[in-house]
Each structure stands twice: as C-alpha cells, then as structure tokens.
C-alpha cells in the first residue's frame, strides 16, 4: 500500500482539494501547496500532532531526494491545522481564481505582480515572467480528488476553452477605442504605456484612453478634477472612438 493510501486510512481522509501557489523573493522561487483534507470525523489534538510530525518527516525525505540535503526544508515547510468551516476552501479558491489581485508577503512577488512589472518595462520581471510561464505551462493550479465534485453537486468542471469562450462572450461589447497604427507605434513602446492604456480604457473609456495617449506622446498632464480637457485630447478622442473602425490600420483597446 502506498504512503498516501496508508495516510488516508489512518486519518480518515475521504476527499481533498489541493492548490498550487508560487511566489518569488530574495531566495528565488517559492512553489508550495495549499491542501484541504476532508475527513470522516474530527481528529483530536494529539492525533493531529502525530500526523503533522509524520507529514513533516515525509516531506523532508521527498525534498532531500529530489533536491539534495542542501535544500532540506525547515519544520515550517509543512503545517496541519483544523478547519471546521468552509472559509478556508473559499479562501483557497479565491486566492487561485483571483491570483492577479493577490499581494505577496514581505519582499516577495506573486506571478501576476511580476507580470505587471514586466508590462511596466522592468527587464528582470520580464525574464522571470517568461521563466514562470514556460515552467507552469499545462500545470493544474486547483485539483479536486475524484468524486468530490459529484459529492458536492458541482457538476462537470469546465475546460480551459469553455472558460475562455465564456469570458469572450461576456466582453464582446467592451470595445472602447480604435487607435491608429501610427499613434499606437509611438505610444505603446513607452515604459508602462500598455498597462496604463488598459486601465484608462476600463476607468475612463475612450476619453481616458485619449488622455493617456496624450501623456505618453506629448507629455500632456491629465486634467485635474474640474479642469477642462485640452482641445487636442478631445479631438484625439473623436478620432479613436469605436465608430472610427472604417480604417483597417487600427489597434483595438
């Protein structure tokens, strides 16, 4: 019998949910798991302490075997806590589904923080993002044990393509501006321009995009609250309005 089967029998594990999480800090990448073990009954504190000691020993052996003694984890590498309510499962799902809004602790960075900094033009972040996407291609971030979705009556899990198609259907009417290629080629390469243009499209619509383009192309400061928008920006907003799709040399935002 495998180690996992023996552990499941001893602890009464019926189902489990596992999430993969990654951060990057001063010591490099920190890949780790969050797992929820659903047991047939609650464990006593003594039983849980024995199980934790066993898991830590097992984890240390696995890391030593894979990476060598130099990378042996500390006792903090594994933790086991009681969870009587659904909050942790909700937290686990939100951290993975909305990982783009999650912030790493101390000096660490989440992959999406790295992606944001790469979009802002930071060379080191761009290299880290390429490394992360190459290593994580095809990896599952959230894994359910067999039978759990049926037991929870959640239905079949959607494929990646189904999720993408649903998101595309929800955003078909979100065309904000059409930027001529000449303007796009001048503004887009500027450090931070891409992410700021997307933010402007979300928050300020077509006029917001025009104001942001004016800043990156001509150095025009955004108008203060209550201040009139420069006539040049107003004219630019008219030029990039969605109705200007007649030209094929446009960049949609």
N, C-alpha and C positions, 0 to 999 in steps of 0.2 A: 504494500500500500504506500502511495506517495506521501510526502510530508504534508501537503495541503489536505489530503483526504483524512489523514490522522488528526490534523489540527481541527478540521471541520467537525469531525466526530466528537472530539474532546470538548470543544467549545459550543457545540450545538448550532453551528452556523448553517442557516437554511439558504439565505441569499446574500449577495454582496453587490456593492456599487463601487467602482474604482475610477478615480480621475487622475489624469497625468498633468502635472504642473511644472513649469520651468521658469527660473529667474536667472539673471546674470549679475554678478557682483565682483568685488575686488579679487576673489579667488577663482573666478571663472564661472562656468555654467553650474547651476544647481537644479538638476532634474529630480523630482520627487513625486510621490503618490499620496493621494488622499483616498482613504477607503472607508466605507461604511459596511460593517458586518452585521447582518440581521440574524439574530439568534432566536432559538425557540423559547428561551427564557433568560431572565437577567442573571448575570454572573455575580457572585459575591466579590467583595474587595480582594479577598485572599486569592480566589480563583483567577481574578483579573491580573493580579500582580504576578502570579506564576506564569500566566500566558504571555504577559509583556516581557518577562525575562527570557522566555523561550523564543519569542519573536526577535528580540534584540540579538540573541546568540545566533539565530538562523540568518538574520540579515547581515551580521558581521562576517559570517563564513562566506556568504554569497558575494559580498563586496570584495573580500580578500581574494577569493578565487578568480573573480573577473578582472580586478584592477591591481592586485598585489597588496602586500602588507602595508606599504607606504600610504595607501588610501583607506585604511581601515576606519570605519566611522566611529564617532563617539557614542555614548549612551543616549544622546539626544537624537540619534538617527532614526529611532523608532519610538512611537508613543501609542498608547492604547487607553481610550477614555470611554466612560459610559455615556450613552446618548439615548435618553428616553423619549425624546420628541423628534419631530420631523425637521426642526430648524437646520440641523447640520446638513441633511440631504438637500434642502433648499439652498443653503449657502454654497454647497459643493456645486450644484447645478449652475447657480448664478455666477460663481467665480469662473466657470468654464465657458458658459454661454456668453457672458458679458466681460470676458477677459480683457477686451480692449479698453475698458474703463477702470480696470483694477490697477492699483499702485503697489509696487514692491516695497518692502520694508528697508529701513536704513539706507545704505548706498546701492541697493540692488535695483535692477530694472526688469520689468516684465517684457516678453517679446513684443507686445504692442507698444510699449514705451520706446523700445529700441526702434521699431518701425516708424514711429512718429518722429524720432530724432533723425532717422535716416532720410525721411521726407524733408526735414528741415535743412538737409545738406551736410550732416556730420559724417565724415568718411568712415570712422571707426564703427559707428552704428550701422552703416550700410553693409560693411563686411560681416558684422555679427548677424544681421538680418538674413543675408544670403546663406550663411552657415546654418542658421536655425531652420530656414525653410527647406534646405537641402536634406538636413538630418531628420526632420519631422514629417517629410512627405509620406503620406499613407498611414501615419500613426493615428490611433484612436485616442481621443482625449477623454472620452467618457464611455466606460464599459459596464454593461449590466450582466449579472450572472444569468445563465439560462433559466427561463421560466419566470423570472421576476416581473418582466413587463406584463405577462399574461396574468400573474397573480395580482398585480396592481391594476389590471384592466386598463392599460395604457395603449393598447393596440400595437400595430406594427410600427417599427422605427422607420422614419423617413430616410431615404438615401440622400447623399450629398446633392445629387442632381435635382431631386424633388425640392430640397430646401432652397437651392439657387433659383429654380423656376418660380417658386412661390414668392421669393424676395423680388425677382424681376417683375412679376405681375403686380406687386404692391407699389413698385416705383416707376411704372411706365409713364405716369403723368407728372413726374418730377423734373421735367426739362425746364431749366431755369434760364440759360443763356446759350448763345451760339457765338463763339469767339472766332473772328477771322484768323487764319493761319499766321499771317504776318504779326499780328498782335500777340498771339499765343507763343510764337517762337521767340519773341522778345522778352515776354514776362515770365513764362514758365521756368526757364533755366535759373532764375534768380533764387538764391537760398531761401527756403521757407515759402516760396510763392505757391506751390501746388497745394499744400495743406491749408494755407490761408484762403486760397480761392474756393476750396471746398467748404470751408467754414463760412465764408461770405455768402456762398450760394444757399447754404442751409439757413442762415440767420437773416440775411438782408436781401435775398432774392437777386433779381437782375441788377438793381441799383447797387446792392452791396458788392457784387462782382465787379461792376464798373469802378467803384471807389477803390477796391483793392488793386485792380489793374492800374489805375491812375497812380497809386502809391509806388508800385514796383516799376512802372515805366517812366514816370515823370517826377517821382518824389513828392507828389501832392499829398499833404497830410489829410487824413479823414476829417470831415467836418465835425466840430464839437456839437453837443446837444443843442438844438435850437438854431444852429447856424445853417445858412443856405448852402446847398450843394453847388460846387463850381459848375458853370455852364458847360465846360469841356467834358465833365463827368456825365452830365445829363445827356449830352449829345452821344457820348460813348455808350451809355445805357440804351439809348434808342437803337444804336447800330447793332448791339449784341442781343437785343430782345429776341425771344424764340421765333417771332414772325419773320425774322431775317434769314430763315432757312433756305431761301432761294439759291444762295451761293453754296456750291459744294465744298468750298475751301473754308470750312468752319470746324471748330473744336467744341463739342457739346460739353456742358458742365451741369 
